[in-house]
């Protein structure tokens, strides 16, 4: 198996961030290398979650490392969600932008792990929030999409003017991917 390496995080404007990801047929050696590289990239950028589309790969794969929970996710499904809470989120693909996003507080999910086992899990708190954020990436949705019309237009203008983009995700050490 090839060694895991640090991958380039794609920034807002890259078309791969807006594509719906393909399901993975089987988790084999190639997918495990990608998962290891996602974890290495996540650690390098001090994030808590990273999805394959953020590194230019349109497959339904993401990784989570909240410090408490660490796991890989392939072909996820959210089966049940309860409670709602709005919390500020950041994204490695949009450095320095933080958006208050309302998400479910508790989830029941199903996914395949890096050993090609189909699992069902219950999660809450930060882990549930990260799972939902990364799940959005697999569907081409970004945190900026949660902003209401005028605020979204203002943020997009600031991004276009170079307020957020222009710094690489590596420069945005305080932006945590969730």
C-alpha positions in Angstrom: 0.0 0.0 0.0 1.3 3.5 -0.9 2.1 5.9 1.9 -0.4 8.6 2.9 0.6 12.1 2.0 -0.7 15.6 2.5 -3.2 16.6 -0.2 -4.0 20.0 -1.6 -7.2 21.4 -0.1 -9.4 23.0 -2.8 -10.8 26.4 -2.2 -14.2 28.0 -2.9 -14.6 28.4 -6.7 -13.1 25.0 -7.5 -15.9 23.1 -9.3 -15.2 19.8 -7.5 -16.6 21.4 -4.3 -20.0 21.8 -6.0 -20.3 18.3 -7.5 -22.4 15.5 -6.0 -20.0 12.7 -5.1 -20.2 9.2 -6.4 -20.8 6.2 -4.1 -17.8 4.0 -3.5 -18.4 0.4 -4.7 -15.9 -1.3 -2.3 -13.3 0.0 0.2 -10.1 -1.5 -1.0 -6.4 -0.5 -0.9 -6.8 2.6 -3.0 -9.6 3.9 -0.8 -7.6 3.2 2.3 -4.7 5.2 1.0 -7.1 8.1 0.3 -8.5 7.8 3.8 -5.0 7.9 5.3 -4.1 10.9 3.2 -7.3 12.6 4.3 -6.4 12.0 7.9 -2.8 13.3 7.3 -4.2 16.4 5.5 -6.7 17.0 8.3 -4.0 16.8 10.9 -1.7 19.1 9.0 -4.5 21.8 8.8 -5.7 21.3 12.3 -9.2 20.5 11.3 -11.9 18.2 12.7 -13.3 16.9 9.4 -12.3 16.6 5.7 -14.2 15.3 2.7 -12.8 13.8 -0.5 -14.3 16.6 -2.7 -12.2 19.1 -0.7 -9.1 17.4 -2.2 -10.5 17.1 -5.7 -11.9 13.6 -5.4 -15.7 13.2 -6.1 -16.2 10.1 -4.0 -18.4 9.7 -0.9 -15.6 9.5 1.6 -14.8 11.7 4.6 -12.9 11.6 7.8 -13.6 12.9 11.3 -11.3 13.6 14.2 -12.8 15.7 17.0 -10.1 14.7 19.5 -12.7 12.5 21.1 -14.0 10.6 18.1 -11.9 9.6 15.1 -13.3 7.6 12.2 -13.6 7.3 8.4 -16.9 7.4 6.6 -17.8 5.9 3.2 -21.2 6.1 1.6 -23.0 7.7 4.6 -26.7 7.9 5.2 -28.4 9.9 7.9 -31.3 7.8 9.1 -32.6 9.9 11.9 -32.0 13.4 13.3 -33.3 15.1 16.5 -33.0 18.6 18.1 -31.7 21.7 16.4 -28.9 24.1 17.4 -27.1 26.9 15.6 -23.4 27.0 16.1 -20.6 28.8 14.2 -18.7 26.7 11.7 -15.6 27.1 9.6 -14.4 25.3 6.6 -10.9 24.6 5.2 -12.2 25.3 1.7 -13.3 28.8 2.7 -10.5 30.1 5.0 -11.4 32.7 7.6 -15.1 32.6 7.0 -17.3 31.5 9.9 -21.0 30.9 9.5 -23.7 30.1 12.1 -25.4 26.9 10.9 -28.4 25.2 12.4 -28.0 21.5 12.5 -29.4 18.4 14.2 -27.9 17.8 17.7 -28.3 14.0 17.6 -28.1 11.6 14.7 -28.5 8.0 13.8 -26.3 7.2 10.8 -25.2 4.4 8.7 -21.9 4.2 6.8 -19.1 1.9 5.6 -15.8 2.1 7.4 -12.2 1.8 6.1 -12.4 -2.0 6.5 -15.5 -2.2 4.2 -17.8 -2.9 7.2 -21.3 -1.4 7.1 -22.0 0.3 10.5 -24.8 2.0 12.3 -24.0 4.6 14.9 -25.6 7.2 17.2 -23.8 10.5 17.7 -24.4 13.9 19.2 -22.7 17.2 19.9 -19.6 18.1 17.9 -19.3 14.7 16.3 -22.9 15.0 14.9 -22.2 18.5 13.6 -18.9 17.5 11.9 -20.7 14.4 10.3 -23.4 16.7 8.9 -20.9 19.3 7.6 -18.9 16.7 5.8 -22.0 15.0 4.5 -22.9 18.3 3.0 -19.6 18.4 1.1 -20.5 15.0 -0.5 -23.6 16.7 -1.9 -21.8 19.9 -3.2 -23.1 22.1 -0.3 -20.9 24.5 1.6 -21.4 26.6 4.7 -21.8 29.8 2.7 -25.0 28.3 1.3 -26.6 28.6 4.8 -26.2 32.4 4.8 -29.4 34.3 4.0 -29.5 36.2 0.6 -28.0 39.6 1.5 -25.3 38.2 3.8 -24.4 35.5 1.3 -24.0 38.1 -1.5 -21.8 40.2 0.8 -19.7 37.2 1.8 -19.3 36.2 -1.9 -18.3 39.8 -2.8 -15.7 39.8 0.0 -14.4 36.4 -1.2 -14.3 37.8 -4.8 -12.4 40.8 -3.6 -9.9 38.6 -1.9 -10.9 39.1 1.7 -11.2 35.3 2.4 -9.6 33.6 -0.6 -6.0 34.5 -1.4 -5.0 32.9 1.8 -4.5 29.2 1.4 -6.2 26.8 3.8 -2.7 26.2 5.2 -2.5 29.9 6.2 -5.9 29.7 8.0 -4.6 27.9 11.0 -7.5 29.0 13.2 -10.2 27.9 10.8 -11.4 24.5 11.8 -13.0 22.3 9.3 -16.4 21.2 10.6 
